[in-house]
Amino acid sequence: MSGWNLPVLIDHTVLKPDATKADVLRLCEEAKANWFTVIFVPPCYVDEAVAALAGTNIHVGIPIGFPLGGHTTNTKVAEAMEAVNRGATVLDMVLNISRLKSGDHQYVRTDIAEVVKATPLAEHKVIFETCYLTQEEKRTACHLVMEAGADYVKTSTGFGPAGATVADVRLLKEVVAGKVKVKASGGIRDWKTTLAMLEAGADRIGTSASLKIIDEWRASHNKQG
């Protein structure tokens, strides 16, 4: 068993299209029961999540420009500001993948920077959707995120054709060189995969399979204890 304090490293998430209000409220209760420190819910449920977690140290996270990233900058800024004004403190915004692949690096940098500037008290992660990017585009995206002032680079939305890989986590960790953190997300559904991502350098894990992962982690701890 590693020394990971796993619950505090997980962003406990429900972002599937058919998630209901009951699912969101259950997610909040699960976060309380398992000592998760961040949850992610659809923007339309930010009020319910903030109310359900009032008086706790659990942060409400909201995705921005999700899941494709092609929203205009003004739209992303408005979405981010509304989320923060309603009580969200963590924002995971999707990189403008199309603009990056078009070579419009200044656009991508500004897109991120405007969201960061508009919501200075929030934590900002930028989702790359690495399955669509070349190795060089991943490196470029890391530099743009750092220049724009965000806090994390993040692998995936979970809606692309592939999710996080150990190789991508290692690459992102190498490029950012401790200047920002790395979140692995997308297809992480068991403790074995989670551990591999953490060992590769991930600082946070985004998953909707948090309870299963925590159960397996605790079972592993009991076996070794």
Buried (B, 14 or more C-beta within 10 A) or exposed (E): EEEBEBBEBBBBBBBEEEBEEEBBBBBBEBBEEBBBBBBBBBBEBBEBBBEBBEEEEBBBBBBBBBBBBEBEBEEBBBBBBBBBEBBBBBBBBBBBBBBBEEEBBEBBBBBBBBBBEBBEEBBBBBBBBBBBBEEEBBBBBBBBBBEBBBBBBBBBBBBBEBBBBBEBBBBBBEBBEEEBBBBBBBBBBBBEBBBBBBEBBBBBBBBBBBBEBBEBBBEBBEEEE
